Amino acid sequence: MTPSTINLFKKSTTITWEKLPDDFILPDEPVDNNLQPLLAAALRESLELAGLILESMLIASNFGLCATVKTQTVVKAPDWVYIASVKPIPGGKIRCSYTPHLEGEIPTIVLEFISETEGGEYSINPHYPYGKWYFYEQILQVPVYGIFQPKTGELDVYCLVAGKYEQQLPDENNRYWIKELNLFIGIWQGTKAEFTTNWLRWWDKSGNLLLWGSELVEQERQRTEQEKQRAEQEKLRAERLAAQLRALGVEVDDSV
């Protein structure tokens, strides 16, 4: 699914990157369902456990991205956003929104999760308050935009090419290479946090899945169990060998 490629954005439109007014009220709408926060958290979790998150990065969900267009403040809150480098904020303060250029780089990738009440992820409305697609493509110019449908397991990935989003084709494993992160993103079906559904997962360039915490724990449990079994097998072999040697009249020191 791809919106019309007609460029409705007037080049004369003024876009500025300004600090939000102190009295500006950010949108505070609840998420559509309790799966969406889990999807977002799972994406971050595997990156963090793989040591791929730096202090200079900003990774957030349902987080306001801001721009001023023709003097009007525009805020969109993607379900998941990854920003490679942001300026630090004073200690003790909490970042409540993010204005690209003013506070750091533009987002590298934004992801939207379609719910039962689709919220215009493909909207190219070129007028205030602007559609999400239009905002990410024409105003912020985010390099990678992904739209995920958990119910059906469909993922559409678009990359910004000459100022327009072009739909990408998955590889033979049905994954998409995100060069900006040096990772693949794709669909994985299974269970996490008591939800059995379609999840977005990361794979490295060698095709290794970036694991969640529960999977790392299980991996370590299996490793420990295998080591225990190997030790028991070695002990049994040693006991059998000792018994054979005694049967031949060879004295065996059991303390060794």
C-alpha positions in Angstrom: 0.0 0.0 0.0 1.5 3.3 -1.1 -0.1 6.8 -1.0 -0.2 9.0 -4.0 3.3 10.1 -5.0 2.1 13.6 -6.1 4.1 16.1 -4.2 1.6 18.5 -2.7 4.1 20.2 -0.5 4.9 23.8 -1.6 8.6 24.5 -1.5 7.8 28.0 -0.2 6.2 26.6 2.9 8.2 27.8 5.9 9.3 25.1 8.4 11.2 26.1 11.5 12.5 24.2 14.5 11.5 26.1 17.6 11.2 25.4 21.3 7.7 24.5 22.3 6.0 27.3 24.2 6.0 26.6 28.0 2.2 26.6 28.0 1.9 24.2 25.0 -0.2 21.2 25.9 1.1 18.0 24.3 -1.4 15.4 23.1 -2.2 12.9 25.9 -4.3 10.3 24.1 -4.3 6.7 25.4 -2.8 4.0 23.2 -5.3 1.9 21.3 -4.6 -1.4 23.1 -2.2 -2.9 25.6 -0.2 -4.7 22.9 1.2 -1.6 21.4 3.4 -0.6 24.4 4.7 -4.2 24.5 5.6 -4.1 20.8 7.6 -0.9 21.4 9.3 -2.2 24.5 10.3 -5.4 22.8 12.0 -3.5 20.0 14.1 -1.5 22.5 14.8 -4.4 24.8 16.7 -6.5 22.3 18.7 -3.5 21.1 19.7 -2.7 24.7 20.6 -6.2 25.6 22.8 -6.4 22.4 24.7 -3.3 23.6 23.4 -1.2 20.7 22.0 1.7 22.6 24.2 4.7 23.4 23.6 7.4 25.9 23.4 9.9 23.0 20.4 8.2 21.5 16.7 8.7 22.0 14.4 5.8 21.6 10.8 6.3 22.7 7.2 5.3 22.1 4.2 7.5 21.8 6.5 10.4 22.0 5.8 13.9 20.5 7.9 14.9 17.4 7.6 18.6 16.8 7.9 21.2 14.0 6.6 24.6 13.3 4.9 24.9 9.9 3.7 28.4 8.8 3.8 29.5 12.5 1.6 26.5 13.6 3.0 24.0 15.9 2.6 20.4 14.7 3.1 17.4 16.9 2.9 13.7 15.9 3.6 10.9 18.2 4.8 7.7 16.5 4.4 4.4 18.2 8.2 3.9 18.1 11.0 6.2 17.2 14.8 5.9 17.0 17.0 8.9 17.0 20.7 8.3 16.7 22.0 11.4 18.3 20.4 14.1 20.5 21.7 16.9 22.6 21.8 16.2 26.3 19.4 17.8 28.6 20.1 19.3 32.1 20.3 16.7 34.8 17.0 16.0 36.6 14.9 17.2 33.7 12.7 14.9 31.7 12.4 15.2 27.9 8.6 15.5 27.1 8.9 16.1 23.4 11.6 16.4 20.7 12.2 19.0 18.0 14.7 17.9 15.3 17.6 20.2 14.4 16.9 22.2 17.5 17.6 19.3 19.9 19.6 17.0 17.7 19.3 14.9 14.5 16.2 14.0 12.7 14.7 10.6 13.6 16.4 7.7 11.8 13.3 5.5 11.7 9.7 5.8 12.9 7.3 2.9 13.2 3.5 2.9 13.4 1.4 0.0 14.6 -2.0 -0.2 13.0 -4.8 -1.1 15.4 -8.5 -1.8 15.0 -9.0 2.0 14.8 -6.5 2.9 12.1 -5.2 6.4 12.8 -4.1 7.6 9.4 -0.7 6.0 9.1 -0.9 6.4 5.3 -2.4 9.8 5.4 -0.8 12.4 3.0 -3.1 15.3 4.1 -1.0 18.3 3.2 -2.9 20.7 5.4 -2.8 21.4 9.1 -2.7 19.2 11.2 -1.2 17.1 8.4 -1.2 13.4 7.9 1.3 11.2 9.5 2.8 10.0 6.2 3.1 13.6 5.0 4.6 14.8 8.3 7.3 12.1 8.3 8.1 12.4 4.6 7.8 16.1 3.7 8.2 17.9 7.0 10.6 15.8 9.1 12.0 13.9 6.1 12.6 10.7 8.2 14.8 8.3 6.2 12.9 5.1 7.1 9.1 4.7 7.8 7.6 1.4 8.8 3.9 0.5 9.2 3.1 -2.7 11.0 -0.1 -4.6 11.3 0.2 -7.0 14.3 -3.1 -8.8 13.6 -2.1 -9.9 10.0 1.7 -9.9 10.4 2.2 -7.4 7.6 5.0 -4.9 7.6 5.5 -2.2 5.0 8.9 -0.4 5.0 9.5 2.8 3.0 12.8 4.7 2.5 13.2 8.3 1.6 14.5 8.6 -2.0 14.8 12.0 -3.6 12.4 13.4 -1.1 9.7 10.7 -1.6 9.0 7.5 0.2 9.6 4.3 -1.9 8.3 1.0 -0.7 11.1 -1.5 -0.1 11.0 -5.2 -0.9 11.9 -7.8 1.7 14.7 -10.3 1.3 14.3 -14.1 0.9 13.6 -14.3 4.7 10.9 -11.7 4.5 13.1 -9.2 6.3 14.1 -5.6 5.5 17.7 -4.3 5.7 17.9 -1.0 7.7 21.3 0.3 6.7 21.1 3.2 9.2 21.0 0.6 12.0 23.0 -2.1 10.3 20.2 -4.5 11.2 17.4 -6.4 9.6 13.8 -5.9 10.8 11.1 -8.5 10.3 8.2 -10.4 11.6 8.5 -13.1 14.3 5.5 -15.1 15.5 5.5 -16.4 19.0 4.8 -15.6 22.7 6.1 -12.8 24.9 4.5 -11.3 28.0 1.6 -13.8 27.7 0.8 -12.6 24.2 1.0 -15.0 21.3 1.0 -12.8 18.2 3.2 -11.3 15.5 6.1 -9.2 16.8 8.7 -7.0 15.2 12.2 -8.3 15.7 15.8 -7.4 14.8 18.4 -9.6 13.2 22.1 -8.8 12.7 23.8 -8.8 9.3 24.7 -12.5 9.8 21.0 -13.4 10.3 21.3 -13.9 14.1 18.2 -12.9 16.0 18.7 -10.2 18.7 17.3 -11.9 21.8 15.0 -10.7 24.5 15.8 -11.0 28.2 13.7 -14.1 28.7 15.3 -15.8 25.7 18.8 -15.0 27.1 17.8 -16.5 30.4 16.5 -19.6 28.7 19.6 -19.8 26.6 21.8 -19.7 29.7 19.6 -22.3 31.4 20.0 -24.6 28.5 23.7 -24.0 28.4 24.0 -24.8 32.1 21.9 -27.9 31.7 24.1 -29.1 28.8 27.2 -28.5 30.9 25.7 -30.5 33.8 24.8 -33.3 31.5 28.3 -33.4 30.0 29.8 -33.4 33.5 27.6 -36.3 34.5 28.5 -38.3 31.3 32.2 -37.7 32.0 31.7 -39.0 35.5 29.9 -42.1 34.3 32.6 -42.8 31.7 35.3 -42.4 34.4 33.5 -44.7 36.8 33.0 -47.4 34.0 36.7 -47.1 33.1 37.7 -47.4 36.7 35.6 -50.5 37.1 37.1 -52.1 34.0 40.6 -51.4 35.3 39.9 -53.0 38.7 38.5 -56.0 36.9 41.9 -56.3 35.3 43.6 -56.0 38.6 44.8 -52.5 38.2 44.7 -50.4 41.3 42.7 -47.1 40.8 42.9 -44.0 42.9 39.3 -42.8 43.2 40.4 -39.5 44.7 41.9 -38.3 41.4 
